[in-house]
Amino acid sequence: IRTPDPDGEERLRSKAQRLLADIRHKFMTTTGSVPEEIVHFAQDHQVAEIVMGKRGHQPWDQVLVGSVSQAVLESSPIPVILVEDNQIPVRVRS
């Protein structure tokens, strides 16, 4: 959600709770640059790794990484793992 939207935030929170029911998680909201906020959050909470989805829905996209993922890869001092649908996670940078 790019702008403050209480209804959108609640829908996202509900969807995350359904999808992540079996996974320990914490739903947080923040404002600012998405890649910067991901890295700051990870540093502030001393996470061991950042796990992100890899963007790309076309065959030629298989070698490409989404702009948010790319920015996190380039700026994070914390290891980053990119995950594709139905794929085994691949450690991209450690």
ABEGO torsion letter per residue (X at the ends): XABBBAAAAAAAAAAAAAAAAABBBBBBBBBEBAAAAAAAAAAAAGBABBBBBBBEABAAAAABBBAAAAAAAAABABBBBBBBBGBBBBBABX
